[in-house]
Amino acid sequence: MPFSMYEASVPPMIRTLQNLSKILDKAVAQAKAEDTNLATLIEAKLAPDMFAFPRQIQIATDAAKGAAARLAGVEIPSYPDTETTFPELQERIGKTIAFLQSVKPEQFAGAENREIVIKTPSRTLEFNGCTFLTGFALPNFYFHVTTAYDLLRNKGIAIGKMDYLGDV
């Protein structure tokens, strides 16, 4: 049986979001143990012109649900980008995982050739499903998950590569 678009997208994104959730738990636990104000983590940026920590989580979850929905040919769930606390971010991750778990492999039939159109403020991006997944959706998803990880690591949270990768 050939490797499917579903297998290349949904299970890895679920796993990565589960790992991200555990990373957030570790950050909160360490901050509490060290009496660190969680606001310093929430406000973290790597550069002045980059998005802060919550926005990285919001974009990562948007990328995951958007990729799965577009490839499955279903409506993308809409979440307001209002999270400002770790519990709210955890809830968003949980909702995204639940959505990903609701998408079925058979919905991905023909996804590699499905036309994907994304309108941004500056341009319209057009892909076939395969190019969308491998050249845009997964790189964008992992970029924002990695940036969230890096923000916490930069603030001294004791996480490492195996926290990012999870149980392998």
Residue pairs with C-beta under 8 A, 6 or more apart in sequence:
4 105
4 108
5 71
5 108
5 111
5 112
5 129
5 130
5 133
6 71
6 103
6 105
6 107
6 108
6 111
7 105
8 133
8 134
8 138
9 67
9 68
9 71
9 133
9 137
9 138
10 68
10 100
10 103
10 105
12 138
13 64
13 67
13 68
13 100
13 141
14 97
14 100
14 101
15 166
16 141
16 142
16 145
16 166
17 60
17 61
17 64
17 93
17 96
17 97
17 100
17 145
18 97
18 166
19 163
19 164
19 165
19 166
20 57
20 60
20 93
20 145
20 148
20 149
21 90
21 93
21 94
21 97
22 163
22 166
23 148
23 149
23 152
23 157
23 159
23 163
23 164
24 86
24 89
24 90
24 93
25 90
26 157
26 158
26 159
26 163
27 41
27 86
27 152
27 157
27 159
28 38
28 86
30 36
30 157
30 158
31 37
31 38
31 41
31 157
38 85
38 86
40 155
41 53
41 86
41 151
41 152
41 155
41 157
42 52
42 53
42 54
42 84
42 85
42 86
43 52
43 53
44 52
44 53
44 151
44 152
44 154
44 155
45 51
45 52
45 53
45 151
46 147
46 150
46 151
46 154
50 147
51 59
53 148
53 151
53 152
54 83
54 84
54 89
55 81
56 144
56 145
56 147
56 148
56 151
57 83
57 89
57 92
57 93
57 144
57 148
58 79
58 81
58 83
58 92
59 140
59 144
60 141
60 144
60 145
60 148
61 79
61 92
61 93
61 95
61 96
62 79
63 137
63 140
63 141
63 144
64 96
64 100
64 141
65 76
65 77
65 79
65 96
65 99
65 100
66 76
66 137
67 132
67 133
67 137
67 138
67 141
68 99
68 100
68 103
69 75
69 76
69 77
69 99
69 103
70 76
70 114
70 116
70 129
70 132
70 137
71 108
71 111
71 114
71 116
71 129
71 132
71 133
71 137
72 103
72 104
72 107
72 108
72 111
73 107
73 111
73 114
74 103
74 107
77 95
77 99
79 92
79 95
79 96
82 88
83 89
83 91
83 92
110 129
111 129
111 133
112 128
112 129
112 130
113 128
113 129
113 130
114 128
114 129
115 126
115 127
115 128
115 129
116 126
116 127
116 128
116 129
116 132
117 124
117 125
117 126
117 127
118 124
118 125
118 127
118 136
119 125
125 136
127 135
127 136
145 164
146 164
149 159
149 163
149 164
152 159
153 159
162 168
